[in-house]
């Protein structure tokens, strides 16, 4: 199984920390956020990882290299300008192949066991399975509701849950999306799959952090230091 880490955002809400450092290289607990993902993928025996880069992307390439440290091969999908989440995947599809792959946002931290996704294959009609978390204070309206394992628009039922930035996706969810273009967000791709009843989810209630502000970064850093 292959994996992709989304690491090309500007991190505007994290300024001034991201003026000279891409967000996935910000450190918590003594190591960069992206390294936690690579270590978890290593434990899962994932050997092929694609990382998309744009803003200060050369610093990620210099820091992470080709993956030998983690016993994996890392390939970079370089974007002149950020292509948004779905556009980034579309550009990287030739590197990802035709089988379902793990997708990780480079700016989240979690203790979620990725084997929960990797060892549960998608059904023939499913385009993906998203990991959902209870709504944090900064996203109290939620993203999606869950009916059994099937995802619904959150407005159809209740506030539902928040997308964690972790998923197992079939390449067709982006590659065959009828309105694909150079730059576009995953949210609209997910909504299209939901309309077809082809997107599923699971809820995780453990540790999960969206590092969206310097304050959250500092809070997580302190928590890990005291662990």
C-alpha positions, 0 to 999 in steps of 0.5 A: 500500500502507498501513502500520500502526505499533503504538505504544500499549504502556506500555513497562513494562520501559523505566521510568523512561524511559517514565514521561514518554515513549512507547517509540516516541519514545525516541531512538537515533542522534539520532532517535526509533525511530518516525522510522526506520520512517517514513523507511523507509516514505517510501523505499518510497513508502508514503503512508498510515500508521496509528499506534495510540496509547494511553499518552502517545499525545498526545506521539506525535501532537504529535511526528509530526503528520500526516506532511507531513514524510515526504510521507505522510498519517498517521492515528491510531487512538486507544485509551483503553486498549491493545487488545493487538496484534490488538485494535489492528489490529481497531479500525484495520481501517476505516482500513487498507482491504481490501488487504494492509498492512505492519505494524511494531512501533514499538519495534524497530530494523532495517535490513531492506529493507521492499521485500522484503515490499511487492514480493512479493504474498501468494498467494491462500491466504495471510493473511500473511508474517512476517519472522523473525530468528535467536533473540536471547538474550532469546528463545532458545526462539524463536516459529516454525519455518519449513518452506519458506516455511510457518510452523509452531509452533516446538515442532513442529520446533526452536527456530526463529526469532523474530518480528521485529515486521515483517509483511505481513498481509491484513486477514482474518487479524484481521477474520475471526478467529473469536475476535476481541474488543476486546483480544487478541494477534496471537500467537493469530491467527498460531497460528490461521493456522498451523493452516490452513497460511495463514501464511508467513515469511522469515528476515532475518539482518541488523541487528535490535533489540527495544528491550525494556530501557534497556540494549539502547537504550543499546547500539544508540545507541552502535552507531549513534553509532560507525557 
